[in-house]
Amino acid sequence: MRPIALALATAGVVAALDQATKAIVKDEIVPGEHVDVIPGLQLSNVRNTGVAFGALEGAGLIVAVLIGLSLALLIAYFLVNRAMPLLWLPVGMLIGGAAGNLIDRAREGAVVDFIDPVRWPAFNVADSCIVVGVFVLLWVAERGARRAESS
C-alpha cells in the first residue's frame, strides 16, 4: 500500500501547487496581459481548450476520452507494477497534472496557462509535471526492465 499512498500524496501536492499558481495568476494578471519576467519569458493569463500546446482545440469530448483512457491505462500499469522502485513518483506526477488541468476544464471549460516563453505556447505547472512525469516513467520502466533481464 505504500507505493499507492506515495503516488496519491504526490498527485495531491502537484494538483494543489498547480491550482495555487493558477489562482495567483488569475488574481494578478488580466486575461491576455503579458508580464515580462526575464528576456524570453513572460507570465500570461491565457486559456487552452485543447491538449498539449493547443492541439485538438475545441474537441472537448475527444480530449476527455483521451485523458480518461490514458489515466485508466496508467493506473492499470501502476497497480500491476506498483512494487517497481520509484514508479509511484511519475504516476503521482501524471495523475496530479491531469487532475489539475481537469479541475480547470470542469470549472472554466478550458485550462489556465501562464508560463509563456517567447516562441513557445504557454503552459502551466500541471503541464510541466506531465512532461517530466512521462520522462521519469520511461526511465523507471526501462530501469525496471533492465533489472528484470539481469535477474
Backbone as a printed PyTorch tensor [residue, N CA C, xyz], in Angstrom:
tensor([[[  0.8120,  -1.2080,   0.0000],
         [  0.0000,   0.0000,   0.0000],
         [  0.8540,   1.2700,   0.0000]],

        [[  2.1180,   1.1700,   0.4110],
         [  2.9660,   2.3620,   0.4800],
         [  3.1320,   3.0430,  -0.8730]],

        [[  3.4040,   2.3020,  -1.9710],
         [  3.5320,   2.9890,  -3.2620],
         [  2.2470,   3.7270,  -3.6720]],

        [[  1.1020,   3.1510,  -3.3570],
         [ -0.1700,   3.8030,  -3.7000],
         [ -0.3190,   5.0960,  -2.9000]],

        [[  0.0030,   5.0280,  -1.6100],
         [ -0.0890,   6.2280,  -0.7650],
         [  0.8750,   7.3090,  -1.2500]],

        [[  2.0900,   6.9230,  -1.6380],
         [  3.0610,   7.8920,  -2.1500],
         [  2.5970,   8.5100,  -3.4630]],

        [[  2.0250,   7.6970,  -4.3370],
         [  1.5160,   8.2200,  -5.6160],
         [  0.3730,   9.1980,  -5.3660]],

        [[ -0.5340,   8.8460,  -4.4630],
         [ -1.6610,   9.7310,  -4.1650],
         [ -1.1910,  11.0310,  -3.5060]],

        [[ -0.2080,  10.9440,  -2.6070],
         [  0.3190,  12.1510,  -1.9700],
         [  0.9940,  13.0500,  -3.0070]],

        [[  1.7690,  12.4530,  -3.9070],
         [  2.4250,  13.2210,  -4.9640],
         [  1.3840,  13.8830,  -5.8520]],

        [[  0.3580,  13.1380,  -6.2300],
         [ -0.7060,  13.6930,  -7.0690],
         [ -1.3840,  14.8670,  -6.3650]],

        [[ -1.6260,  14.7270,  -5.0730],
         [ -2.2540,  15.8090,  -4.3140],
         [ -1.4050,  17.0600,  -4.2600]],

        [[ -0.0970,  16.8920,  -4.0430],
         [  0.8140,  18.0350,  -3.9980],
         [  0.8650,  18.7220,  -5.3610]],

        [[  0.9800,  17.9310,  -6.4340],
         [  1.0410,  18.5040,  -7.7830],
         [ -0.2360,  19.2770,  -8.1020]],

        [[ -1.3920,  18.6610,  -7.8510],
         [ -2.6650,  19.3240,  -8.1570],
         [ -2.8400,  20.5950,  -7.3220]],

        [[ -2.4690,  20.5400,  -6.0510],
         [ -2.6060,  21.7170,  -5.1860],
         [ -1.6740,  22.8460,  -5.6250]],

        [[ -0.4260,  22.5050,  -5.9350],
         [  0.5240,  23.5180,  -6.4030],
         [  0.0590,  24.1240,  -7.7240]],

        [[ -0.4350,  23.2820,  -8.6170],
         [ -0.9490,  23.7640,  -9.8990],
         [ -2.1140,  24.7270,  -9.6930]],

        [[ -3.0650,  24.3460,  -8.8850],
         [ -4.2370,  25.1950,  -8.6670],
         [ -3.8660,  26.4840,  -7.9340]],

        [[ -2.9200,  26.4080,  -6.9990],
         [ -2.4930,  27.6130,  -6.2750],
         [ -1.8210,  28.6110,  -7.2230]],

        [[ -0.9430,  28.1140,  -8.0970],
         [ -0.2680,  29.0250,  -9.0240],
         [ -1.2570,  29.6310, -10.0120]],

        [[ -2.2190,  28.8520, -10.4520],
         [ -3.2340,  29.3760, -11.3710],
         [ -4.1080,  30.4230, -10.6840]],

        [[ -4.4250,  30.2100,  -9.4200],
         [ -5.2330,  31.1900,  -8.6800],
         [ -4.4920,  32.5170,  -8.5550]],

        [[ -3.1880,  32.4590,  -8.2880],
         [ -2.3880,  33.6850,  -8.2000],
         [ -2.3970,  34.4140,  -9.5350]],

        [[ -2.1930,  33.6660, -10.6080],
         [ -2.1700,  34.2810, -11.9430],
         [ -3.5190,  34.9160, -12.2600]],

        [[ -4.6120,  34.2060, -11.9790],
         [ -5.9380,  34.7580, -12.2780],
         [ -6.2180,  36.0080, -11.4580]],

        [[ -5.6840,  36.0800, -10.2360],
         [ -5.8800,  37.2620,  -9.3900],
         [ -4.9990,  38.4340,  -9.7950]],

        [[ -3.8190,  38.1460, -10.3310],
         [ -2.8160,  39.1940, -10.5500],
         [ -2.6390,  39.6360, -12.0040]],

        [[ -3.0220,  38.7960, -12.9570],
         [ -2.7880,  39.1260, -14.3640],
         [ -4.1130,  39.1090, -15.1180]],

        [[ -4.4180,  40.1880, -15.7750],
         [ -5.6430,  40.3010, -16.5700],
         [ -5.5290,  39.3510, -17.7670]],

        [[ -6.6140,  38.6470, -18.1210],
         [ -6.5430,  37.7590, -19.2870],
         [ -6.0060,  38.4840, -20.5260]],

        [[ -5.0540,  37.8450, -21.1740],
         [ -4.4430,  38.4170, -22.3700],
         [ -3.2460,  39.3120, -22.0920]],

        [[ -3.0590,  39.7300, -20.8370],
         [ -1.9230,  40.5790, -20.4730],
         [ -0.6570,  39.7300, -20.3720]],

        [[  0.4940,  40.3450, -20.6510],
         [  1.7860,  39.6700, -20.5470],
         [  2.6720,  40.4560, -19.5900]],

        [[  3.3010,  39.7560, -18.6620],
         [  4.2210,  40.3740, -17.7150],
         [  5.6070,  39.7910, -17.9900]],

        [[  6.5690,  40.6600, -18.3340],
         [  7.9280,  40.2080, -18.6020],
         [  8.5960,  39.7680, -17.3030]],

        [[  9.1950,  38.5900, -17.3290],
         [  9.9210,  38.0800, -16.1680],
         [ 11.4150,  38.2560, -16.4100]],

        [[ 11.8980,  37.6420, -17.4540],
         [ 13.2670,  37.8000, -17.9380],
         [ 13.1650,  37.8080, -19.4610]],

        [[ 14.1960,  38.2750, -20.1490],
         [ 14.1090,  38.2430, -21.6140],
         [ 13.7910,  36.8390, -22.1240]],

        [[ 12.7380,  36.7360, -22.9060],
         [ 12.3320,  35.4510, -23.4680],
         [ 11.2980,  34.6980, -22.6560]],

        [[ 10.9270,  35.2250, -21.4850],
         [  9.9290,  34.5450, -20.6520],
         [  8.9530,  35.5590, -20.0870]],

        [[  7.6820,  35.2760, -20.3120],
         [  6.6130,  36.1180, -19.7880],
         [  5.6610,  35.2760, -18.9570]],

        [[  4.9150,  35.9330, -18.1020],
         [  3.7670,  35.3280, -17.4540],
         [  2.5430,  35.9130, -18.1230]],

        [[  1.5880,  35.0590, -18.4530],
         [  0.3570,  35.4820, -19.1250],
         [ -0.8190,  34.8080, -18.4520]],

        [[ -2.0010,  35.2260, -18.8100],
         [ -3.2300,  34.6120, -18.3250],
         [ -4.0350,  34.2300, -19.5640]],

        [[ -3.8280,  33.0070, -20.0450],
         [ -4.4880,  32.5520, -21.2680],
         [ -5.2410,  31.2540, -20.9990]],

        [[ -6.1600,  30.9100, -21.8880],
         [ -6.9520,  29.6820, -21.7730],
         [ -6.6650,  28.7710, -22.9590]],

        [[ -6.6700,  27.4630, -22.6880],
         [ -6.4030,  26.4540, -23.7040],
         [ -7.5150,  25.4080, -23.6300]],

        [[ -8.2970,  25.2770, -24.6860],
         [ -9.3630,  24.2640, -24.7020],
         [ -8.8900,  22.9510, -25.3040]],

        [[ -7.6620,  22.9240, -25.7920],
         [ -7.1190,  21.6920, -26.3720],
         [ -6.2880,  20.9340, -25.3600]],

        [[ -5.3590,  20.1470, -25.8840],
         [ -4.4060,  19.4300, -25.0350],
         [ -3.0550,  20.1060, -25.2160]],

        [[ -1.9920,  19.3830, -25.1050],
         [ -0.6470,  19.9470, -25.1580],
         [ -0.4840,  20.9460, -26.2910]],

        [[ -0.0940,  22.1580, -25.9130],
         [  0.2100,  23.2340, -26.8540],
         [ -0.9570,  23.5610, -27.7760]],

        [[ -2.1810,  23.3590, -27.2920],
         [ -3.3730,  23.7390, -28.0530],
         [ -3.8410,  22.7140, -29.0670]],

        [[ -3.1790,  21.5660, -29.1630],
         [ -3.6370,  20.5370, -30.1060],
         [ -5.0520,  20.0990, -29.7370]],

        [[ -5.8450,  19.7660, -30.7100],
         [ -7.2470,  19.3340, -30.5420],
         [ -8.1070,  20.4120, -29.8860]],

        [[ -7.7780,  21.6670, -30.0980],
         [ -8.5550,  22.7600, -29.5160],
         [-10.0070,  22.6730, -29.9720]],

        [[-10.9140,  22.7900, -29.0220],
         [-12.3350,  22.7510, -29.3100],
         [-12.9130,  21.3450, -29.4020]],

        [[-12.0890,  20.3140, -29.2310],
         [-12.5630,  18.9280, -29.3350],
         [-12.7680,  18.3560, -27.9340]],

        [[-13.6570,  18.9620, -27.1620],
         [-13.8640,  18.6200, -25.7580],
         [-14.0990,  17.1600, -25.4790]],

        [[-14.9980,  16.5100, -26.2150],
         [-15.3080,  15.1080, -25.9640],
         [-14.1140,  14.2190, -26.2830]],

        [[-13.4580,  14.4820, -27.3920],
         [-12.2830,  13.6940, -27.7710],
         [-11.1940,  13.8440, -26.7150]],

        [[-10.9650,  15.0630, -26.2580],
         [ -9.9570,  15.3220, -25.2270],
         [-10.3120,  14.5500, -23.9560]],

        [[-11.5570,  14.6070, -23.5310],
         [-11.9880,  13.9100, -22.3170],
         [-11.7870,  12.4030, -22.4410]],

        [[-12.1290,  11.8420, -23.5840],
         [-11.9680,  10.3970, -23.8000],
         [-10.4850,  10.0280, -23.7850]],

        [[ -9.6500,  10.8040, -24.4550],
         [ -8.2160,  10.5190, -24.4880],
         [ -7.5910,  10.6050, -23.0950]],

        [[ -7.9730,  11.6140, -22.3380],
         [ -7.4430,  11.7650, -20.9780],
         [ -7.9100,  10.5980, -20.1030]],

        [[ -9.1780,  10.2660, -20.1860],
         [ -9.7110,   9.1590, -19.3930],
         [ -9.0490,   7.8300, -19.7230]],

        [[ -8.8890,   7.5560, -20.9990],
         [ -8.2450,   6.3180, -21.4320],
         [ -6.7830,   6.2730, -20.9790]],

        [[ -6.0800,   7.3760, -21.1410],
         [ -4.6750,   7.4470, -20.7310],
         [ -4.5350,   7.2170, -19.2270]],

        [[ -5.3850,   7.8470, -18.4410],
         [ -5.3180,   7.6660, -16.9910],
         [ -5.6620,   6.2400, -16.5880]],

        [[ -6.6450,   5.6410, -17.2390],
         [ -7.0190,   4.2530, -16.9330],
         [ -5.8520,   3.3040, -17.2160]],

        [[ -5.1870,   3.4870, -18.3480],
         [ -4.0360,   2.6470, -18.6880],
         [ -2.8820,   2.8690, -17.7070]],

        [[ -2.6350,   4.1140, -17.3380],
         [ -1.5730,   4.4240, -16.3880],
         [ -1.8420,   3.7700, -15.0360]],

        [[ -3.0710,   3.8930, -14.5610],
         [ -3.4230,   3.3200, -13.2540],
         [ -3.3290,   1.7990, -13.3000]],

        [[ -3.7780,   1.1860, -14.3750],
         [ -3.6710,  -0.2750, -14.5080],
         [ -2.2070,  -0.7090, -14.4980]],

        [[ -1.3690,  -0.0040, -15.2550],
         [  0.0630,  -0.3180, -15.2850],
         [  0.6620,  -0.1870, -13.8880]],

        [[  0.3000,   0.8710, -13.1950],
         [  0.8170,   1.1030, -11.8500],
         [  0.3820,   0.0020, -10.8840]],

        [[ -0.8810,  -0.3690, -10.9200],
         [ -1.3610,  -1.3920,  -9.9980],
         [ -0.6720,  -2.7360, -10.2230]],

        [[ -0.3960,  -3.0560, -11.4770],
         [  0.2920,  -4.3110, -11.7900],
         [  1.7660,  -4.2460, -11.3850]],

        [[  2.3740,  -3.0680, -11.4940],
         [  3.8190,  -2.9170, -11.2760],
         [  4.1610,  -2.0520, -10.0700]],

        [[  3.2660,  -1.9050,  -9.1230],
         [  3.4760,  -0.9530,  -8.0260],
         [  4.7080,  -1.2470,  -7.1770]],

        [[  5.2260,  -2.4620,  -7.2230],
         [  6.4380,  -2.7780,  -6.4630],
         [  7.6960,  -2.2610,  -7.1520]],

        [[  7.5820,  -1.8050,  -8.3900],
         [  8.7410,  -1.2760,  -9.1120],
         [  9.2480,  -0.0240,  -8.3880]],

        [[ 10.5300,  -0.0080,  -8.0380],
         [ 11.0600,   1.1500,  -7.3070],
         [ 10.8110,   2.4680,  -8.0510]],

        [[ 10.3450,   3.4430,  -7.3050],
         [ 10.1050,   4.8130,  -7.7660],
         [  8.9690,   4.9810,  -8.7720]],

        [[  8.2610,   3.9360,  -9.1180],
         [  7.1620,   4.0750, -10.0740],
         [  6.0890,   5.0220,  -9.5510]],

        [[  5.9260,   5.0880,  -8.2450],
         [  4.9210,   5.9590,  -7.6450],
         [  5.1440,   7.4300,  -8.0100]],

        [[  6.4140,   7.8340,  -8.1920],
         [  6.7070,   9.2500,  -8.4440],
         [  6.1480,   9.7370,  -9.7820]],

        [[  6.4890,   9.1130, -10.9170],
         [  5.9120,   9.6130, -12.1670],
         [  4.4010,   9.4010, -12.2470]],

        [[  3.9120,   8.3270, -11.6400],
         [  2.4600,   8.1040, -11.6500],
         [  1.7610,   9.2320, -10.8890]],

        [[  2.3000,   9.5990,  -9.7480],
         [  1.7280,  10.7120,  -8.9880],
         [  1.8110,  12.0270,  -9.7370]],

        [[  2.9330,  12.2590, -10.4090],
         [  3.0840,  13.4890, -11.1920],
         [  2.0720,  13.5410, -12.3330]],

        [[  1.8890,  12.4110, -13.0120],
         [  0.9570,  12.3730, -14.1450],
         [ -0.4900,  12.5100, -13.6920]],

        [[ -0.8580,  11.8100, -12.6420],
         [ -2.2360,  11.8990, -12.1390],
         [ -2.5000,  13.3010, -11.5820]],

        [[ -1.5530,  13.8480, -10.8400],
         [ -1.7240,  15.1980, -10.2900],
         [ -1.8120,  16.2530, -11.3770]],

        [[ -0.9700,  16.1240, -12.3970],
         [ -1.0230,  17.0720, -13.5130],
         [ -2.3390,  16.9850, -14.2620]],

        [[ -2.7710,  15.7600, -14.5230],
         [ -4.0630,  15.5790, -15.2000],
         [ -5.1960,  16.1330, -14.3460]],

        [[ -5.1380,  15.8780, -13.0410],
         [ -6.1900,  16.3750, -12.1440],
         [ -6.2240,  17.9010, -12.1370]],

        [[ -5.0470,  18.5280, -12.0820],
         [ -5.0000,  19.9980, -12.0930],
         [ -5.6500,  20.5760, -13.3260]],

        [[ -5.3570,  20.0010, -14.4710],
         [ -5.9510,  20.5090, -15.7110],
         [ -7.4240,  20.1250, -15.8360]],

        [[ -7.8070,  18.9540, -15.3270],
         [ -9.2270,  18.5650, -15.3680],
         [-10.0720,  19.4610, -14.4680]],

        [[ -9.5180,  19.8880, -13.3480],
         [-10.2310,  20.8280, -12.4690],
         [-10.5350,  22.1110, -13.2370]],

        [[ -9.5380,  22.6060, -13.9800],
         [ -9.7640,  23.8080, -14.7950],
         [-10.8560,  23.5730, -15.8260]],

        [[-10.7920,  22.4410, -16.5130],
         [-11.7850,  22.1480, -17.5570],
         [-13.1870,  22.1040, -16.9640]],

        [[-13.3190,  21.4970, -15.7920],
         [-14.6370,  21.4130, -15.1490],
         [-15.1040,  22.7850, -14.6760]],

        [[-14.2040,  23.5720, -14.1430],
         [-14.5510,  24.8690, -13.5610],
         [-14.7090,  25.9550, -14.6120]],

        [[-13.8290,  25.9590, -15.6360],
         [-13.7860,  27.0780, -16.5700],
         [-13.9950,  26.6930, -18.0240]],

        [[-14.0310,  25.4010, -18.3060],
         [-14.1920,  24.9630, -19.6870],
         [-12.9110,  25.0140, -20.4990]],

        [[-11.8110,  25.3670, -19.8540],
         [-10.5040,  25.4510, -20.5050],
         [ -9.4270,  25.4050, -19.4270]],

        [[ -8.2060,  25.1050, -19.8480],
         [ -7.0760,  25.0550, -18.9260],
         [ -6.4150,  26.4280, -18.8690]],

        [[ -6.0720,  26.8660, -17.6640],
         [ -5.3730,  28.1310, -17.4740],
         [ -3.8780,  27.8900, -17.6840]],

        [[ -3.2940,  28.5860, -18.6500],
         [ -1.8570,  28.5250, -18.9090],
         [ -1.2540,  29.8790, -18.5920]],

        [[ -0.0270,  29.8820, -18.0720],
         [  0.5590,  31.1770, -17.6950],
         [  2.0610,  31.2820, -17.8940]],

        [[  2.7790,  30.1820, -17.9400],
         [  4.2180,  30.2400, -18.2040],
         [  4.3510,  30.3650, -19.7130]],

        [[  4.8630,  31.5080, -20.1710],
         [  4.7720,  31.8410, -21.5920],
         [  6.1280,  32.2200, -22.1900]],

        [[  6.9100,  31.2000, -22.5740],
         [  8.1760,  31.5130, -23.2360],
         [  7.9130,  32.1170, -24.6180]],

        [[  8.7850,  33.0250, -25.0200],
         [  8.6580,  33.6070, -26.3480],
         [  8.8580,  32.4860, -27.3750]],

        [[  8.0380,  32.4650, -28.4030],
         [  8.0900,  31.4850, -29.4900],
         [  7.8100,  30.0590, -29.0300]],

        [[  7.0320,  29.9080, -27.9630],
         [  6.6100,  28.5910, -27.4990],
         [  5.2440,  28.7740, -26.8590]],

        [[  4.3290,  27.8350, -27.0290],
         [  2.9990,  28.0000, -26.4270],
         [  3.0640,  28.0590, -24.8950]],

        [[  2.1530,  28.7800, -24.3210],
         [  2.0770,  28.8950, -22.8640],
         [  1.7050,  27.5470, -22.2540]],

        [[  2.1440,  27.3510, -21.0030],
         [  1.8340,  26.1170, -20.2850],
         [  1.7200,  26.4390, -18.8080]],

        [[  1.5620,  25.4150, -17.9650],
         [  1.3680,  25.6220, -16.5370],
         [  2.1210,  24.5620, -15.7360]],

        [[  1.9820,  24.5920, -14.4180],
         [  2.6620,  23.6330, -13.5430],
         [  2.2060,  22.2100, -13.8480]],

        [[  0.9150,  22.0000, -14.0660],
         [  0.4060,  20.6560, -14.3710],
         [  1.0440,  20.1240, -15.6500]],

        [[  1.1060,  20.9620, -16.6730],
         [  1.7300,  20.5410, -17.9350],
         [  3.1840,  20.1490, -17.7130]],

        [[  3.8980,  20.9480, -16.9270],
         [  5.3050,  20.6530, -16.6390],
         [  5.4470,  19.3070, -15.9390]],

        [[  4.5820,  19.0480, -14.9690],
         [  4.6350,  17.7750, -14.2430],
         [  4.2780,  16.5990, -15.1560]],

        [[  3.3740,  16.8140, -16.0770],
         [  3.0200,  15.7520, -17.0230],
         [  4.2140,  15.4290, -17.9190]],

        [[  4.8580,  16.4430, -18.4630],
         [  6.0090,  16.2070, -19.3450],
         [  7.1410,  15.5260, -18.5860]],

        [[  7.4950,  16.0700, -17.4260],
         [  8.5640,  15.4610, -16.6280],
         [  8.1440,  14.0610, -16.1920]],

        [[  6.8800,  13.8910, -15.8110],
         [  6.3800,  12.5780, -15.3910],
         [  6.5000,  11.5180, -16.4700]],

        [[  6.2590,  11.8850, -17.7210],
         [  6.4020,  10.9270, -18.8250],
         [  7.8550,  10.4800, -18.9410]],

        [[  8.7830,  11.4240, -18.8910],
         [ 10.1990,  11.0560, -18.9910],
         [ 10.6540,  10.2050, -17.8080]],

        [[ 10.2090,  10.5550, -16.6030],
         [ 10.5720,   9.7640, -15.4240],
         [  9.9360,   8.3850, -15.5080]],

        [[  8.7000,   8.2950, -15.9860],
         [  8.0410,   6.9940, -16.1550],
         [  8.8360,   6.1040, -17.1180]],

        [[  9.2650,   6.6720, -18.2280],
         [ 10.0620,   5.9030, -19.1910],
         [ 11.3760,   5.4400, -18.5670]],

        [[ 12.0200,   6.3130, -17.8100],
         [ 13.2790,   5.9610, -17.1630],
         [ 13.0730,   4.8590, -16.1270]],

        [[ 12.0500,   4.9930, -15.2770],
         [ 11.7720,   3.9950, -14.2430],
         [ 11.3990,   2.6550, -14.8780]],

        [[ 10.5760,   2.6780, -15.9070],
         [ 10.1620,   1.4360, -16.5700],
         [ 11.3510,   0.7540, -17.2460]],

        [[ 12.2020,   1.5360, -17.8930],
         [ 13.3930,   0.9720, -18.5460],
         [ 14.3360,   0.3810, -17.5090]],

        [[ 14.5290,   1.0890, -16.4230],
         [ 15.3810,   0.5990, -15.3360],
         [ 14.8200,  -0.7000, -14.7590]],

        [[ 13.5040,  -0.7490, -14.5940],
         [ 12.8710,  -1.9730, -14.0830],
         [ 13.0160,  -3.1270, -15.0500]],

        [[ 12.9040,  -2.8480, -16.3490],
         [ 13.0630,  -3.9070, -17.3510],
         [ 14.4880,  -4.4330, -17.3540]],

        [[ 15.4560,  -3.5640, -17.2230],
         [ 16.8630,  -3.9990, -17.1740],
         [ 17.1390,  -4.8490, -15.9580]],

        [[ 16.5550,  -4.4720, -14.8130],
         [ 16.7390,  -5.2780, -13.5890],
         [ 16.1130,  -6.6510, -13.7610]],

        [[ 14.9480,  -6.6960, -14.4050],
         [ 14.2690,  -7.9860, -14.6090],
         [ 15.0800,  -8.8720, -15.5460]],

        [[ 15.6960,  -8.2920, -16.5720],
         [ 16.5120,  -9.0700, -17.5090],
         [ 17.7650,  -9.6240, -16.8570]],

        [[ 18.3550,  -8.8580, -15.9480],
         [ 19.6070,  -9.3020, -15.3100],
         [ 19.3700, -10.3010, -14.1810]],

        [[ 18.1290, -10.4670, -13.7840],
         [ 17.8250, -11.4120, -12.6880],
         [ 17.7620, -12.8330, -13.1490]]])
